[in-house]
Amino acid sequence: MKIEKNKVVLLDFELTDGDGIVLENTETSGELPYIHGLGNLLPVLEKSLEGKEVGQNIEVRVSKEDGYGEYDEENVFYISKDNFEQLDDIYEGLEFNAQTEDGPLLCTIKSIEDDQVLIDANHPYAGKTLNFKFKILSIRDATEEELEHGHVHMDIPF
């Protein structure tokens, strides 16, 4: 079976930055499941995986432009600490999803200063060249329910 639209793919992976520093891998984050063709991966990654089969190894270097774009200083700003009243604990490095008009946006707390919180709304990998190494572990047809929901249901065997 080959990777094509509406196939569920399970990957062993390693992600490093342009300097070779490991950012994520299967050991720290678990195997990576996705439904091919639904935009769950960067387009350049889906294109490189298209047509590949179980057991193949793929390496892809992703530029800033094809990845998460340039780091934008305008996406770093202060908000009131009152916005976090519902949380028991806030701390530097905390990642959270902010609800925007365009859907959820991953943000990171950079610092907490009295009643102000410095937020970074850039993607954590913005401004970075990324190197992906994949090993294709399995491929199967996505179920109708998975396609409706737009994500893999891990209770379905590979």
C-alpha positions, 0 to 999 in steps of 0.5 A, a space after each residue: 500500500 502506498 501513501 495517498 489521499 485519505 490513508 492513515 500513516 504512522 511515522 517514526 520521526 526525528 525533527 532537528 533544527 538547522 544546527 542539528 539540535 533535536 527538537 522532537 522525536 518519536 522517543 519524546 513525543 511518540 509515533 506520529 499518526 496523520 491522515 494524508 491529504 487533509 493538511 495535517 502536515 506541512 504541504 512540503 512534507 505531505 508532498 515528500 511522503 506521497 507514494 511512499 511505502 511501509 519501511 521507507 526512510 525519508 529525509 526532508 529539509 524545510 526552509 522557513 518559508 515552506 515551514 512556519 515562516 519568519 519570526 515576527 516580533 509583532 506577535 510578541 506582546 503583553 496581556 493582562 494576567 487577569 486573562 489567566 484567572 481560570 488557571 491554577 498556575 501560570 509559568 514561563 514556557 507554558 504553551 496554550 491555545 488562544 481562540 482567534 477569528 481564524 481558530 486556535 493559535 498556539 502561544 507561549 508565555 515568555 515572562 510574567 511581570 507583576 500583572 502583565 504576561 508577555 506572550 509569544 504568538 509565533 509558532 515555536 518553529 517560526 524562523 527556523 530551518 527544519 530537518 525531518 527524518 521519517 520511517 514509514 511504520 504503517 499505512 491503512 485506509 482512513 475510516 469514514 469517521 476519521 475522515 469526518 473528524 479530520 484526525 486519526 482515531 488511535 483505537 483502530 488498529 494499524 
